[in-house]
Amino acid sequence: MLKELINKIIWHPDYDSKDYEIVYLHRVSDSEREDYKGQSILNKIITMDKISIEDSFIVYNVNNQIRHIPFHRILEIRNKKTGEILYKKVKR
């Protein structure tokens, strides 16, 4: 379901991927810890016009570094203009 929703936003002509963003759980690497004040996990946001899909990962480029985010770390997909939430991960 999640993969289909992401593909729809990216490819369907009724959607503009620039209007949507993904909130995901980011695991901070040791080299990034200083930048994030010692945190090891935090929520990050990326716009959907910057991503592609490979298998069960979202792929995007940050500062010439390719990032792979597994679908299970996606917390929310929302419309930036309207605030509408299209997907929200259910906590178990």
N, C-alpha and C positions, 0 to 999 in steps of 0.2 A: 504494500500500500504506500509506504513512504517513498520508495523509489519511483513509483508511478506518479505521485504528486510532484516530486522534484522534476521529473521529465516533462510533465505537463506544463509547469511554470516556465521551464527553459524553452520548450519547443512550440507550445500551442500559440497560435497567432492572437488569441484573445487575452494573453497575458504578456506583460512586459517584465522580464526578469529583474530589471533595475529597481522595480517597485517592491521587491521581496527580499527578506533577509532570513538568515539561519542563525539561531543561537545554538551553540554547541559547547560541550564540556571540553576544555583545553587542558591537557596535561603538560605542565611547564617542565621543560628540560632543565638540566643542571645549569647550562650556559645562560638560560633566560631568567633564572631565579632572582638575580639581582634586580633586573628590570621590573619584576613583579613583586618586589618586597618580600621575598622568601616564600611566596605561595607556591604550592605544588599543583593545585587544581583551581581553575576559574572558568567562568563563562565568557565566551567571546562571540562576536557577531561578524558575519561576513555577508555581503550582498550576493544575491544569486546570479548576477550577471558575470561574476568572476569565477564561477565553478564549472566543473564537468563531472561526469560520473564514470567511474571504473569499477565494475563488479559491485561490491557493497560499500564503496567509499565515495566520498566527495573529494575531489582533487582541486586544489587551487594554488596559486603562486603568491608567496609573500616575500618581498625583498629578494627576488630571484631564487627562492627556495621553495621547492614543491612540497606541499603538505597533503597528506592523505588522512581524512577524517572518517572513521567508520560510522555507518548509519546509527549504530546503537548509542553513539555519543551526541546525536542530535536531540536537543531539548525542545526546540520550538521553531516553527516556520510562520512568519507573519508578514502582512502587508505593511510597508513603512508608511504609506500615505493614509490608510484608513485605520490602521491598528488591528485589523481583523487577524485573528489567529487561525491559520489553516491546519496546523498540526501542533499538538502539545503532548509530550511524552508523559505517559501515565506512570506515576511513582508506585512501586510495588512494595 
